[in-house]
């Protein structure tokens, strides 16, 4: 496989001259999450949850508010993963075709437009469930599981393109097979971006408009190279 430094260099080369488009592509999921959070907060205010002086009513209201906030977080999480997956798929297309023209809004909505919502959510929920189970043993097994299942979305994209139409569980299983012996390489790639995350924090998150596409493009390069290395996959 390509060394980590070469993967990052290739990602920068692919994004050269396209930073404006990928920044716009990346900001859409963030804006959607903010809109959902605002809408949920307004709904809480509308029903007057948590604004009574009566202790009993307060307890009931707070219980309802806690459940509502958990539901709100779940919805935001699902919406964000749908948009983020669309962004990842777009960047994989860009890795495979340097002439791919990014349409920020259309590409961010591609999961919705192509009817892939249920499958993407299923991958998210099932892989998340397995990761949580492994994490009960210790944090390290949880990290290993996350690395093992990390390629499931890309595998789903390719299976749809080829007409294989794999189920969510099959995508996760294939990801586990594909990552056998390669989890350490992805882990090192993830660690190599620690400095960039520090920069993102220093810029109060604004830097992530460019950092996130860079990281996601590098991951797409990793996946593409992984497929080339495992031609019998």
Phi, psi and omega in degrees: 000161177295142174297157181304316180300323180288323177299315180293320179297318180295321178298316179296321180296318179296322183277352182302125181081001183236012185298324180296314181295317182288331176294316177295320178299322184283332186282339183299311177301325179295314180296320179297317179298319179296318179297318179295319179297318179295318180296319179294319179296318178297324178295319176301315180297321182298319181275357175067031182290128175085015183239027179255148179276343181284129185298316182296315179298322179299317181297315179297316181297316181294324177298315179296321181294319179300316179295321181294319180296320177298318178295320179299316179297321179297314180297315179298319180298315181294313180298318180297317181293327178295314178291317181297324178293321175300319178296315180298318179296320179297317181291329175293320175300321180293322178298322183275340180217101184296343180266003179300128181265117182281127171249098190312310183289312182297318181290325178294332181267005190299326179296323179288317184291328185263008176065037183253013186301308185299315182294318180294317178297320180298317178298317181298314183289313183294313180295321178297321179297315179296320180296318178297318179300315179294327181292338177297330179289313179180166183293326182297312176301327178295318178295317179298318179296317179300319178293320182295323183266003190295337183265004186300320181294316178298318179297320177299315180302313181292325180293326176291321182293326182270354181083008180286328175050060180291150175284167180301317181294322178295321179297319179293319179296318180292325177298318179299318179293316182296325183273000178299116182086000183239359182298321180297325180293318178292322179299318178295321178299316178299315181297330183293347181261007181303316179300322179291324176296324177297317178296320178300321177293320180296332180266015180058034176091344182296326181298338182291346174301331180251329182291316182299313176300324178298313180295315182293325177293320177298321179292325177293321176298317178302311181298314181299318179292324179298319178296319179298325182282339181238067185295339179273004182290000000 
